[in-house]
Amino acid sequence: MNRFPAEWEKQSAVLIAWPHATGDFSNRLESVEQTYSIIADTITQYQRLIIVCRDERHQKHIETLVSQLEDIDFIQYRFFKRRKRWRSYPS
């Protein structure tokens, strides 16, 4: 049986999906990205961070925002482009 480890268990990295201009935070993207930069900085002080982004252009944008982080080598990028927004309510 597969299971998700608890937040206190050993893990190899933290995965976050970075917001983008066509996503849910489009009306306040700049402030949300500032917050994500702080989150990325905090995570990379302790372990690897995997950032999910849409494409190379999005990755380059994110790199400019996190370029001043001390542990930038702890960051990896993965591309994933969703066509539909996540919805947690019935259609």
C-alpha positions in Angstrom: 0.0 0.0 0.0 1.3 3.5 -0.9 1.2 6.2 1.8 2.3 9.7 2.2 5.0 10.3 4.8 4.1 12.6 7.7 5.6 16.1 7.7 8.1 15.2 10.4 9.5 12.1 8.6 12.7 12.1 6.7 12.2 13.5 3.1 14.6 14.2 0.2 13.1 17.5 -0.9 10.2 19.9 -0.7 8.1 20.4 -3.8 6.2 23.7 -4.5 4.4 24.9 -7.6 5.3 28.5 -8.4 2.4 30.7 -9.3 2.2 32.2 -12.8 0.5 35.1 -14.6 -2.5 33.0 -15.8 -3.1 31.2 -12.5 -5.2 31.9 -9.5 -2.9 34.6 -8.1 -2.8 36.7 -11.4 -4.4 39.7 -9.8 -1.7 39.9 -7.0 1.2 37.9 -8.5 4.0 40.2 -7.5 3.2 40.1 -3.8 2.6 36.3 -3.9 5.9 35.8 -5.7 7.7 37.8 -2.9 6.1 35.4 -0.4 7.2 32.4 -2.4 10.7 33.8 -2.5 10.8 33.9 1.3 9.4 30.4 1.4 12.1 29.2 -1.0 14.8 30.9 1.0 13.6 29.3 4.2 13.4 25.8 2.7 16.8 25.9 1.0 18.5 26.7 4.3 17.6 23.1 5.4 17.1 20.9 2.3 16.6 20.6 -1.4 13.7 22.5 -3.1 11.9 21.4 -6.3 10.0 24.2 -8.0 7.3 23.2 -10.5 7.1 25.8 -13.2 5.3 26.0 -16.6 8.2 26.2 -19.0 11.7 27.5 -19.5 10.5 31.1 -19.7 8.7 30.8 -16.4 11.8 29.1 -14.9 14.0 32.0 -16.0 11.6 34.5 -14.4 11.7 32.5 -11.1 15.5 32.4 -11.2 15.6 36.2 -11.3 13.5 36.3 -8.2 15.5 33.7 -6.2 19.0 34.5 -7.6 20.0 36.3 -4.4 19.3 33.2 -2.2 22.3 31.8 -0.3 21.6 28.2 -1.2 20.5 28.4 -4.8 22.3 25.1 -5.6 19.6 23.4 -3.5 16.9 24.3 -6.1 15.8 22.1 -9.0 13.1 22.9 -11.5 10.5 20.6 -13.1 8.1 21.6 -15.9 4.4 20.9 -15.7 1.8 22.8 -17.7 -1.8 22.3 -16.7 -4.5 23.2 -19.0 -7.2 23.5 -16.4 -7.2 24.9 -12.9 -7.4 22.7 -9.9 -11.0 22.7 -8.6 -11.9 21.2 -5.3 -15.7 21.8 -5.8 -18.2 20.0 -8.1 -18.7 21.5 -11.5 
